[in-house]
Every structure is written in C-alpha cells, then in structure tokens.
Amino acid sequence: MKKQYSTILLFFSFFFLFNYSFSLDPIFESCVPNDCGDGINISYPFFIHGIQDPNCGYPGFELHCNNRSTILHLPESNFTVKHIDYNISRIRLQSSMFTSNRTDHCLSTIRNITSDPNRFMIDNNTTTKLYSISSCSSNVSRVLEKYRNRLCENEEYVMVKDDMNFKNLTDGCGRGGKIVAMPVELGGGGVVDGGNYTEVVEKGFDMRWHAADCGVCERSGGRCGFNRTVFQFRCLCPDRPHLVSCKSGKIFRFLLYCTH
C-alpha cells in the first residue's frame, strides 16, 4: 500500500512539473539571451529593441540591430558594439562613422560623448582622448602639417591629448577653432597623426556600466530583469518575477519527499 501511495504521488509530481514546464512566464521566455547576427551575446543589463522585452534590461541599456551589427545609442552619437564582458561589466564600442561606407571621415562632425554617469562611465585606465581641431582662424604652422586629417575634405587636424604639440596646434589655430574629442584606446607610445588616426579609432574604446549584480538570480535558475513600474531589479523566473532569486528549491524538495 505504501509503495502504491508513493507511486501515485510520484506520478502527480511529474505531472505537475510537466505542466509547470509548459506554462513558463512570458517575460522569462522573452529574456532568453539573443544577438543581432554578429555573435555578440545580449542579455541583462542590456536588451535588444523589438526582439527582447524592455523588462529584460535596465532603462538606458537598449541596443539596436542594424545590418547584423549591434548598435548603442548615446546622446547625439551611435556606436557599434564590438565586445561585451559581463564578468567585469565592460563594453567595447567603436564609432559608427567608421563602420559605414563613408569616404569623408571628418572627426569634426562627431559630438562629444555625453552619458548618464549612473549607467555608463568611460574607463580612464584604458582610454585617452583623440582631438579634432578645425575651423582655424589663423594659419597653422607647416611643422604641424602631419596632423592634418588626409581623409577629410575640410581643413582638420587630429592628435591625442598628451601629444607634445597639442598646445602649439591649438594656439596656432586661433580663437575661432572648433575642438571636439572622442575616447580611444591608449596606444603604445607612437605618435597619432592625420595619416594613422583611423587605426586608433577602429580599435574602439571601453566603457564600464553600473547595474545591480545578477549572480544570485542566475545561480537560482533565473534571468535578471527590471520592473519599470516600481523601478527596481527583478529576478525573472519560470513561474513569475521574484525580488532576488527563484524559489525552485521547493519543487525539488517536494519531489524528494514523494520518492521516499
């Protein structure tokens, strides 16, 4: 009789799990890691617009797919995502102007990067600034001609901020000069000028992000997300969202009880 009772309980237990597995929470299903076709895995705190539910990631961490590339929109600038390291919260970006078919690469057309410091922060340990200096009101010395951007139809000069000629160039350009800057990876000590600056820009640069830790939720079998109504982190689980982690342990304890 006891054996028959255990068999009945075991049957209903597996029946329960079978139904449970086929009635997953829709947000949990929507937040399966995905990509834009470039092989870059997209998951919390990021989410892909139009493919993943916005609750899969943090506000401001929205990514877009464009011609099988992953794009991050920052105010007035678009960047192609080259790599994401979820272990150290670091994303590598490249200016989208260098991934298009444009032949005129005038850096003066870019905008200084502005981002919410509560979300993204440029990694100053691995980056420096590349400056574009244009619209000069006076003639620049021929000694500085090597810094002239050869890919720009207009008169424009490029150099990194720690170049010993930076002050000479900005002073020679005059008060009417336009100066914009973009982050680039720290080089190996060579001079960056108008002939090789594209090599530096194409490498991209790193930014760090700030978001609630996902480890506890993931270890419990959940997927991390965000409730935009209450503006709080949520652990998205097969049954429903939870505050910190999934409560799947109760199911396994129930099965263990039924088999003894």
ABEGO torsion letter per residue (X at the ends): XAAAAAAAAAAAAAAAAAAAAAABBAAAAAABBBBAGAGBBBBOABBBBGABBAAABBBGABBBBBGGBBBBBBBGBBBBBABBBAAAGBBBBBBAAAABABABBBAAABBBBBBBAAABBBBAAABBBBBBBBGBABBBBAAAAAABBAABABBBBBBBAABAAAAAAAAAAEAABBBBBBBBBBBAGBBBBAAAAAAAAAAEBBBBBBBBBAAAAAAAGBBBBBBAAAGBBBBBBAABBBAABBAAAAAAAAAAAAAX
